[in-house]
Amino acid sequence: MNQNIVFAALAAAPFLVATLPAQADADYRAKAIAMIQKDFKPRGQAGLDRLAEDGVQAICNRTGNKPPEAITKVLEADQLASVKWPADGKLMGDWKKGEKLAQSGRGFTWSDKPGLPVGGNCYNCHQIGPKEVAYGTVGPSLLGFGKQRGNTPEMQKYVYSKIYNAKAYNLCSEMPRFGRVEALSPEQIKDLVALLLDPESPVNK
Amino acid sequence: MKTLRTLGALCAFAVAGSLGAQTTDEIDHAKAAKEFEKFRAEMEDSNPAELNELKGEELWKAKRGPKNVSLAQSCDLGLGIGKLEGAYVQMPRYFQDADAVMDAERRIVWCMVEKQGFKFEDIAKKPFQSANDASAPDITNLVMYVAGHSRGKPFAVNLQDPKVREIYEIGKEVAHYRAGPYDFACSTCHGSDGKRIRMQDLPNINSKEGATKAVMGWPAWRMTGGVALTLQWRMNDCFRQQRFPEPKYVSDTVTALLTYLTANANGVIYKGPGIKR
């Protein structure tokens, strides 16, 4: 999988050169990256490996989050292909567990205990259930998500894979790739799918 | 001081309580934020950080360190040795003697090491106050004192200086650099107007207004934990939330970021050490 990303990134290189705005920007970026590489120290679970860009990050960083369409399609497809589906084939879990998970913003910082379970961080950026008024607005409102879209198998697949890897649908999305980086397990993602799509979930009442 | 802490806790409660009864309207959020801001501003009239400024003054004037000299007699913050008026709002700036662009905290640390003979490792061991600490580190008190002498003066980072300009441009790249497990850059949360995380408004650091929100009132006395903290700490905690490893103390990367933020706020009047949530 990682090899695919690297390959796609290399294949994209000629396009990239054409889209770089000004040479000066590239120089400053190179200097910024060199600076970042020397200026951090590992702490807790946050190691220095976190400073390196993977293929998607590198392309988004170099194009102001607007890569050319041809590359975008290839890399999005690659991200989608990396989604691991639950063994039992079921995509809707327990919306009550999903709500709890959506509330928690913990996880992955140097001051958090390493390992699962970490929070879904969902309310940090999205309006979801009607009762929670302390929601963020970095992402779109998800209130009434399932009511508007139904919960067909296709919709369940979309929501599962979107949470698993948001970059499969919008390469430079601001949303983390929760499944891909193993912040959330398939079971946890199923619970979040239920939170959004289950007709019994308060999201859809 | 204790009264102030209690007040802070009570206010946080009041804001949260009133929100519970409200609808999810954006207008209501704005109202609550405004109420909180009003209270915060009132508290600034008797800011506990004044104590830090006073301690900083003693430290600035005292002969200290292995070389037994005072910073007042040896430290040049860009306007001449011992000159404080307006120095804070003109940093980060380029210092020839160190051949580096430095923000205020980095410059004071440099003076403590080069002029007074302190060891950098000793200062960097614990540069920020934690909630359990009885007092702030010397360096924080010194930054408070220096910053206090720029009260009422406009931010004026000199982007005409090519060395400063270059660091500014690098800082802009740092602000947009996405990496780590969550693909976050500073600009993921602080790159557009009118967004928030939970109830917390997110300033857009690329705009003058947003950058002003980011640097105004720092160094600050923080209600959470009742501690005195600097912009160096603020950047450190941003990287934590970005899920990055920890920046080394007073590093080039943090300087670059502070150059970008402060210069974006150029022209805005600095109100001095403030109070933060």
Interface residues (C-beta under 8 A of the other chain):
Chain A: A24 D25 Y28 R29 K31 A32 I33 M35 I36 K38 D39 F40 K41 P42 R43 A46 G47 L48 R50 L51 A52 E53 V56 Q57 C60 N61 G64 G105 F108 T109 W110 S111 Y123 N124 C125 Q127 P130 V133 A134 Y135 G136 T137 V138 K167 E174 P176 R177 V181 A183
Chain B: L19 G20 Q22 T23 T24 E166 E169 I170 G171 K172 E173 V174 H176 Y177 R178 A179 G180 P181 Y182 D183 F184 A185 T188 C189 G194 K195 R196 I197 R198 M199 Q200 L202 F239 R240 Q241 R243 F244 P245 E246 P247 K248 S251 D252 T253 V254 A256
